[in-house]
Amino acid sequence: MGKPGFERAHHVAFFDAMATELPGNYDTQEVNHLTLGYFALGGLSLLRELDRVNKDEIARWVLSFQVHPEVHTDVDSGLFYGFCGSRSTQFPLSNVMDPCHNGSHLASTYSALAMLKIVGYDLTNIDSKALLQSMKKLQQPDGSFMPIHIGAETDLRFVYCAAAICSMLDDWTGMDRLKAKEYILNCQSYDGGFGMVPGSESHVGIEFWALIVCLCVSESGGGTFCAVAALHLMGFIQVDLASNLNDSASIDMRMLLEWCLQRQVNDGGFQGRRNKASDTCYAFWVGGVLKIIGAHHLIDSCALREFLLTCQSPYGGFTKFPYDGIPDIYHSYYGLAALSLLEEEGLEPLSVELGILSAAL
């Protein structure tokens, strides 16, 4: 049996189906509806197949999830006027008395803006002033962010979301960058990677299931990609490796570089942390970090490509591990994203720090 090739047609069929109607086993992810849409739309965009969707219709659908203040003074009420992740988080249950219901969330807002950028919507048309002014109130004294106005855990995931939101809106009034930078630097571990919070174990990945619903379980979550991408978006990391290695005012770049390169294992794939199996999505999370700091050329690209191609499903899409059976939309999107970083023929270039195709910027 020869080595597998890139099954582009199968992937197009997979993402086209996902963009049309999600399978029933995604029902439990209804609260993440907007982000599931981001994965489906993002996959089609990387495959250069956006003509399969109605861009104006998608833009209207995404915009319908934004929460707007009823009056101007509501912006100072403490609520966050971003985007909700689904209809169930947008509207209160009929049997729940909640006069201040507002389910907007930093991660859902990131997904919404990313989708709007992908379909070419002009973000100057949205109410960014209310969004950014209310988002700034989510930033904590230590520089971290809460994802929602009613309180939740604070960690690097939401610092990244805030930075990505400000970057896409081209307006940094929504956060204090210096405070955010200080928080990020405090999260770098002794081994060079980043934990979710200061003092925690280094991890490169960030499972979006965990990100969206604000959960951080042992196998998911993480900090390194969020830390590095946020620092780059905020202007604190350069685009070439030599400049980064000589910058003593930022993170310990040499330790970070070594930690990331050590994540590529014998099968060519990348692990998210020490003593873990390689996984499709980490080809993006680790590869993305190395791309941002100007060191992507140091990986074994051929071995990584071979690993990723063994994770392709015969149904289209990608599985978590090689020959693992049924694909899921999360690993499928990041499998394509990782191959885009490897400049796979037939895929659009990726803006790695924002997770969307470069042409959308």
C-alpha positions, -999 to +999 in steps of 0.1 A: +000+000+000+014+034-010+015+065+011-018+083+014-022+115-006-042+146+003-079+137-003-091+172-012-124+162-028-134+141+003-126+170+026-147+194+005-176+170+007-171+167+045-171+204+052-199+211+028-220+186+046-211+201+080-219+236+068-253+224+057-265+202+086-245+189+116-249+152+125-271+144+155-241+137+178-234+174+178-267+181+196-250+184+230-228+212+215-258+234+208-243+261+231-213+262+207-234+266+175-215+297+164-181+280+168-192+249+150-202+272+122-167+288+123-151+254+119-173+245+089-169+278+072-132+280+080-127+246+064-144+256+032-124+288+031-091+270+034-102+246+007-111+276-016-148+265-017-166+295-001-188+297-032-207+268-018-223+291+008-243+322+008-220+348+024-246+374+029-269+349+046-241+338+069-233+374+078-269+381+087-271+349+108-239+357+127-249+393+133-282+381+148-262+368+178-248+401+190-263+416+221-269+454+219-275+478+248-310+491+249-298+526+257-263+541+256-259+542+293-263+504+295-227+501+283-216+510+318-239+485+334-212+458+337-228+435+310-208+424+280-222+434+246-205+408+225-220+377+207-238+348+221-228+313+211-263+299+203-300+307+205-302+289+239-276+312+254-291+342+236-326+340+250-336+331+286-357+301+294-394+309+298-394+295+334-363+315+345-367+350+358-336+368+346-342+405+338-305+409+330-301+379+308-270+383+285-252+352+273-225+369+252-191+354+256-156+363+246-150+330+228-183+332+209-174+368+200-141+357+186-158+330+165-184+355+152-159+381+141-137+354+125-167+342+105-176+377+094-140+383+083-141+351+063-172+360+044-158+395+037-182+415+059-171+450+068-166+450+106-169+488+108-206+482+104-210+465+137-214+482+171-178+478+181-178+507+206-203+490+229-185+457+224-150+470+232-161+493+260-179+465+278-152+440+271-126+461+288-146+457+320-139+420+318-102+425+322-090+417+358-064+436+379-038+410+370-043+415+333-064+383+326-099+383+313-132+368+324-152+354+294-186+365+306-199+394+328-213+371+355-179+357+364-159+326+354-124+313+354-097+337+341-068+324+321-048+327+289-077+315+266-096+347+272-066+370+270-061+355+235-098+360+226-096+396+237-065+403+217-079+386+186-111+406+189-092+439+192-070+429+163-099+420+140-117+453+149-085+472+146-092+490+178-072+483+210-094+504+234-110+471+246-080+460+267-049+472+285-021+455+265+006+461+291-014+445+318-022+416+295+014+412+286+024+410+323-001+383+329+011+363+299+048+365+311+038+353+345+023+322+328+056+310+313+068+278+330+103+268+340+105+246+309+097+273+284+061+265+276+030+283+291+004+271+315-032+283+315-025+303+346+006+313+365+023+283+380+005+256+360+019+229+337+030+239+302+007+229+274+006+239+238-029+232+227-063+247+234-092+225+228-120+247+215-147+226+231-131+235+264-126+271+254-161+278+244-178+262+274-152+275+298-140+241+309-105+230+314-100+193+318-068+174+321-064+165+284-075+199+270-070+236+275-036+251+275-016+282+272+013+282+249-005+291+216-027+316+234+002+333+250+024+335+219-004+345+195-017+371+219+017+386+223+022+387+186-012+404+180-004+430+206+029+438+190+053+423+215+067+394+194+085+399+161+080+379+129+116+367+126+134+343+149+167+362+152+149+393+165+129+373+190+159+355+203+177+388+209+147+404+227+154+400+264+124+422+273+098+396+263+094+359+270+123+334+273+123+326+236+151+301+236+134+279+262+101+283+243+117+272+210+133+242+226+101+232+243+081+234+211+106+215+190+107+187+216+070+182+210+075+165+176+077+128+182+088+097+163+057+093+142+061+128+129+032+143+147+032+167+177+021+161+212+005+188+234+027+181+264+053+156+276+045+119+276+013+123+255+004+108+222+006+129+191-027+144+179-039+161+147-047+194+163-013+198+178+002+200+144-015+234+143-011+245+179+027+237+180+033+245+143+014+278+148+036+288+177+067+280+157+053+299+127+046+330+147+081+331+162+098+324+128+109+289+135+085+267+115+113+258+091+130+239+119+104+211+121+105+179+101+078+190+076+078+158+056+073+136+086+045+159+099+027+158+066+028+120+065+014+119+100-015+142+091-024+123+060-027+091+080-053+110+101-075+116+071-108+098+073-121+079+042-153+099+047-134+132+045-122+153+074-096+143+100-096+121+131-077+128+163-052+099+158-041+080+128-066+055+114-090+064+142-124+060+126-150+088+125-138+124+119-149+154+139-152+190+128-126+203+153-097+180+143-108+183+107-104+221+107-071+220+125-058+192+103-064+215+073-049+245+091-017+225+099-014+214+062-019+250+052+011+260+073+030+233+054+019+250+022-001+220+010-012+224-027-048+234-030-051+251+004-053+288+011-026+304+032-035+309+069-032+338+092-020+316+120-024+341+149-061+347+141-070+312+128-085+324+095-074+325+059-049+353+052-071+366+023-098+376+048-076+402+064 
